[in-house]
Amino acid sequence: MALIKSGDASPPPEGEPRKRPPSRRILIEPSAHHLLNAGDAAMLQVAAGRARELWPDSQIGVITESPDRLASLCPGTFAVSAIGRHIWLEQPLVSSRVQRALPTVVATRLRWLERWLRTSHPHLASTLIRTRRKLKGAGNSELRDFLDWSNRCDVLIVSGAGLLTDAYARRATSVLELVNSAVRREATTALMGQGVSRFTDQELVAMARVVLPRVDLIGLREERTSRPVLRDMGVPDRKMVTTGDDALELAFAAGADLPSGDGLGLGLRVARYSGLTQAHLEMVAAVVTELGRSLQARLVPIPISEVAKENDAVVLARIHEPGQQERAESPIGRVQRCRLVVAGSYHAAVFALAQGIPAIGLTASDYYTEKFLGLADQFNGLCPLVRLNHPSAAEELRSSINETWRSARDVQPALLAATKRQIGAGRAAYRRLHCVEDSRAIVFSSRGGMWNRTLRTARDIKRRVMTTVVPGRRFNCADQDDPRWDERASVASRLLAQMLDQSASPNTPIEIADLGCGNERLRWALTKNLNREFRYRGYDLRPQSSTVEYLDVRRGLPPHFFDVIFCLGLVEYLPDVETFAQRLPGRCSRLIISYVIADSPVGLTTHERRARGWRHSYTREGLEAFFAGVGFSVEGSVVIEHGQTVVWSWVRPRQYGRPSDFGVAEETS
């Protein structure tokens, strides 16, 4: 049972040591393995640094094709072969030449078959790949290195990237396949600092719908586009948190306390996804050069990417050839010499805003427009946007530069405040991820991996048997990620926060039981809304993780006393509510339950209730009678879901003691 403080991760209580291998393995997938993009590299540095702070004794591996560059960016990390990753995830088992000759439908199904084989039968897939490479005279050391990390990591983090978009569909699909394998192994998984665009690629959409709802945590760069898109993919809100771009922290630490310069910064990106054409470049160069002279501002080129096909420095050199000092500076250092940055590359704007320097976004594609609009939202609209495809783009750019230049010093405090807020949210998200991993830590001794696999297999067999044998048929598990469940958990946790006795010491941990906990959504609602420490124990008839204990409430309750017992979406399935209510007074001080009442203005019919597997149709008054009859009294209630559902908070009668006073020892199976 883990001790959790709202918004933070705390060690387990004394007397409950958690046995765990001494060194966790954390694998970071940066998506851009060349490390030639300063924005991607900055997000990787922040991810590795935060992981090191939270897991100081861990081994941190980073997938890369440039170990030397990784060593300078993230000292102390292990380089994991990107070549091995390519062999495993992106090199087809059936040659590309054969796949190109097949009909599109057949080729697509063949790729899905290969992914299924790698995920469900990795040993067989590995044998096939190794054998094929041996026959070709190729070595397998890179593949072994990658598989050693990907198959044994405790935590998989996909560091910040604008990954989920059609522009990177192939790479995004392979990343999600890697995440899927980790999910199946019950490793902790997170996609942090993610920029999400609308994507239509069929294979990516299909993969996203399968994988993303099962990821433990997704950190978003912005709310405007990312959250609606991921909701469409089936990701529940409780698994998403908006953190801003992780690179903000690196830029803020480098220059937020320094006075900004007087230069006019310019960053441009010419690539298939940016939409910038030669005509756009000529127009931007003319306007920036003209205004640089009129404002007496030195032009400062800010290249972000050194990738061969999108080398920003080559493009910017056509407008302004940098001096020797500028060539030696990092992009963040160049931004520090600016009063304003005109950014046709996303991270040129991020590096500027993080240091309190305003930026103007240039866009010529829907993809970049969505990125900059999301960035502007994160900075309260203080990042104006110029669409280069607009007929009056030159005049809009000229006007925007003049206006932003004049107000640059005035908006600096607001930009820095927005940066601090996002850095705080990002760090909180990593603490939350640490909490997830901590609660999932397998309480095995240092016995070998075969023992762990045996216990996991036994647990899976038990779960399958219980699913088949236990009567009760429908428990609507397929609907557990419905947003209504998040609303119910959030309302219940806030109700508890309101009803807790304020005179009680906030340092005293609250013992909480969640009966019918499902996928433990209530745990995270409590972490967010309950401003005190608590110990959480989840119980369910069909445990979905190692942190949930098996319990059939029809046969009994946990043999413990709790300060609060939650029953959300559970009572509807109980055949005997009265008996259940009679068992509760000696087990808790406070009870929080939800029920879909039959006398709602928009109530369900009896047939609809039976179709959901519900066993009865109580009115609000009728259900309250069961709990009032055993001495509980209502201290608060909330009506949600258009009046269909009521969430109650009940208090235990004073005359009841703890379970030991009654000799209660019911079986819990």
Secondary structure, 3 states (H helix, E strand, C coil): CCEEECCEECCCCCCCCCCCCCCCEEEEECCCCCCCEHHHHHHHHHHHHHHHHHCCCCEEEEEECCHHHHHHHCCCCEEEEHHHHHHHHHCCCCCHHHHHHCCHHHHHHHHHHHHHHHHHCHHHHHHHHHHHHHHCCCCCHHHHHHHHHHCCCCEEEECCEEEECHHHHHHHHHHHHHHHHHHHCCCEEEEEEEEECCCCCHHHHHHHHHHHHHCCEEEECCCCCHHHHHHHCCCCHHHEEECCCCHHHHHHHHHCCCCCCCEEEEECCCCCCCCCCHHHHHHHHHHHHHHHHHCCCCEEECCCECCHHHCHHHHHHCCCCCCHHHHHCCHHHHHCCEEEEEECCHHHHHHHHCCCCCEEEEECCHHHHHHHHHHHHHCCCCCCEEECCCCCHHHHHHHHHHHHHHHHHHHHHHHHHHHHHHHHHHHHHHHHHHHHHHHHCCCCCCCCHHHHHHHHHHHHHHHHHHHHHCCCCCCCHHHCCCHHHHHHHHHHHHHHHHHCCCCCCCCCCEEEEEECCCCCHHHHHHHHHCCCEEEEEEEECCCCCCCEEECCCCCCCCCCCEEEEEECCCHHHCCCHHHHHHHCCCCEEEEEEEEECCCCCCCCCHHHHHHCCCCCCCCHHHHHHHHHCCCCEEEEEEEECCCCEEEEEEECCCCCCCHHHCCCCCCCC
